[in-house]
């Protein structure tokens, strides 16, 4: 039976054809002919006789170019305003969907269902040869749902406080960052072009969602700030990395990850405020309704991203940060 990765073979074929066409451009041929020596006609009087020397093709140049191009294709979106909007929507959807499923079915079954969905989504993402918007954002949505389930299960099932779980997930996230940096010497998402770096990236993403869930619940419940106040607090904190980068030139990799972590409690707190019942400090619109609306908005924006090519990452610039 053909493997699932065969569904992505057309992309690989297109990449190879594109690389081959680029290789055959005149300025490339002049610089490095695949035939070794020049085959330009040698003029002798009125006759032209081609000099046919060293006729064995040097295919290693083409193969090396194809391998290099394939290795450097990015699988993540560009960081634009659209990226942050979709990211915030996925955090809210992850929170409300997790709550809705936990109250509509057996929580154990809900967690198992979320785990299966996460496995399928990550399988599609790792099997893809390039950035495919719907595949990437499906993985993000499933990480948001499952990450919320895990954080809630630790609190409800094991009785661990939100304060302790927030500290624990902070240690986990810090450890992933440390191992990632020691292994790759960078935490830049602009250099996620190998399987190992992609593993580090998705491990970090899952840890940020679990940490953000615990932190948001801690401020809303343990500190008794409520969902709306927590949302406003995290909105302020979310803006600080951007201001710090703009005003003081703070490292852009650090500012990205700080903002990325804060999107989780920001989106989740606001979604909880709108969806939760009024006796729990919410508006009472319903978590199921919020999940449906957010799902539609995410699908529409991902479709826009796909057809407008907004946020589509190209080849990696090895000198980029």
KADASUL-V718597 format. One record per helix or strand of 3 or more residues. SS is the DSSP state (H for helix, E for strand). FROM is the first residue (numbers start at 1). LEN is the number of residues. If there is no record, write none. Layout:
ss:SS from:FROM len:LEN
ss:SS from:FROM len:LEN
This chain:
ss:H from:4 len:20
ss:H from:26 len:6
ss:E from:41 len:4
ss:E from:47 len:4
ss:H from:59 len:13
ss:H from:81 len:24
ss:H from:107 len:21
ss:H from:133 len:24
ss:H from:162 len:23
ss:H from:189 len:3
ss:H from:195 len:28
ss:H from:226 len:23
ss:H from:252 len:24
ss:H from:278 len:3
ss:H from:287 len:22
